[in-house]
């Protein structure tokens, strides 16, 4: 599998249920919602989450502009790969990056997302592509034949047939996709609305013991908050038979809910979201995860009062950002450039070109609340040099200015402890005070409580 980050903590935890609530939220440092979970065929030991992102300090979903990717090998230690796609990087879109999904298809990774189209104001189902599961993703247009394509999810059946599901405003649709994923296959569109009791939005399909399970957020009695429902069918496009609510209302829910269901090491997990991190603010949500079980007849057992996975008191998160991806992830290369001449780098290359005073590379770290972390930067410097390492929103933290950084013996890591991060976008920059043969490989922030 072509994964190009090297920081992974390998810790083995026993998969035992605990009565006390733990790991709620699952991702404790950033406002994230609509989790789409996947295990890619080339790396069955890693679980991936693709989420939308809620902007701190707002009280509306209209300020959602980007998506994140997270990965873990043990469900406790998580890597945040940063912003993987933004409205700013999609030429046809203007705003409202709501729920997304992902798929590995013919050697590429696709982010299947939704945004408002600039020309019409319609919500389109977009595609973005990457060679790597963690992105960043590059716009590939939108899927033709989808009307008001909000909250898309993509299910690939055992025979390799791709199906798209989407819906909002008490409507739900499904269709087979063409093999290039660019269009709905003619004649395959199905309106599933009447088959799904109290459906509102956000469909997701998984398969269990030969049956197709369509889960979705619904409105009981047409009243908020949403609860999670499911229906079952013998075919991917139905007809579906409604079963029941499997995640009812719970403490510190958000007005919405949205989720995915996948198997993990002989168990099943239901991912969804709530508002524990924001203490009940429905516009600032967080990822939740709970064990999901079935009875002998294949019916999903109700998850009452979600308690979390219970593998640790709290998940641990490291933000890992490849320097060369900075322009696609909210950062910037100022006078610097990508290179691949020196071996030993991770990712697709490294940043060099510190040929003039104050040339820099800058990456972005997003967090929900004020917190601290230890910053590590992997560099190669052929001589001693003076530089700024600046951290904060709009790069205001000037604690490490004009510092002397010693030459390295090849690739080495420099570390800065207790870096302060503020809610929202934090820019981390390393810039030279002089012309220097400097190479920057990656940035890592190990977040603290």
Order of alpha helices (4+ residues) and beta strands (2+ residues): beta-beta-beta-beta-beta-beta-beta-beta-beta-beta-beta-beta-beta-beta-beta-beta-beta-beta-beta-beta-beta-beta-beta-beta-beta-beta-beta-beta-beta-beta-beta
